[in-house]
């Protein structure tokens, strides 16, 4: 797989020229309308389409995934942004810690200059000046920030502090609420900063599909937005709901429940991820170092057999995996896109 990728990217370097030349043909424009996936090659980070065809040649020291049409890239010691043709549209002038940014969200991106974080628009202009110790992505109109004095609060799109930095831990707003912690107790606030579910849980996660996983004592269950227990605490660990199902651990084995709390896929796996595009990544094996990851459907049947050393969720039809020490992308049949590329050369 690695040899095939090296050859493909080498050919791209010879044939494509600079990033600005990559949009010179109608066929390239068609490719650029597709989802792009980052690849860390021996020549640098580049982007390929879902067929494995290199679209943006390797030239970056680091790259994040595309978000709202832009990808954060690192060139030398600075970070900037490219568009889906590979053209640099926001000049690399932000410090390297900007790679921690999650890119553009709701039209703004958190960036760092001189150890201060602020927010830029998609022209690269600051709309919220650098002033925070740390800044996070916008979600539902608000962004979580940490001032120099510490704590977590929230700003609006013009930089107004709408919720003071008063929480020990906080999360992005999801379904109108943010999960926060004060004095080691977790609860939920609305967008005015008022508690709608008082701090009372030992641990908690964000709301997803109307429910949130919370820990009481040594067990996890699920509450609704009124704070009422909907699925009794009974799990050793519980993940967020996704596509109507949530991963839960019982006696060191993972399975899945539905939103009534019914076990729909029996606990049998060493670890699980969430369902994404109707498939979930699961691991089998006794010891962490020997786990093999594969993908199951919602009936709990393997559609891609366990064979990977690591694996991520499916996004836009592909999942990133690691096999025999090499990173790769696979489609929903389990076929390597690098192997597809090799068969066409």
Secondary structure, DSSP 8 states (H G I E B T S, - for coil): -HHHHHHHHHHHHHHH-SGGGGGSSHHHHHHHTS--EEEEETTEEEEE-TTS-EEEEEEESEE---BTTBEEEEETTEEEEE-TTS-EEEEEEEEGGGGGS--EETTEEEEEETTEEEEE-TTS-EEEEEEESEEEEEETTEEEEE-TT-SEEEE-TT--EEEEEEESEE---BTTBEEEEETTEEEEE-TTS-EEEEEEESEE---BTTBEEEEETTEEEEE-TTS-EEEEEEESEE---BTTBEEEEETTEEEEE-TTS-EEEEEEESEEEEEETTEEEEEE-SSGGG-EEEEE-TTS-EEEEEEESEE---BTTBEEEEETTEEEEE-TT--BHHHHHHHT-
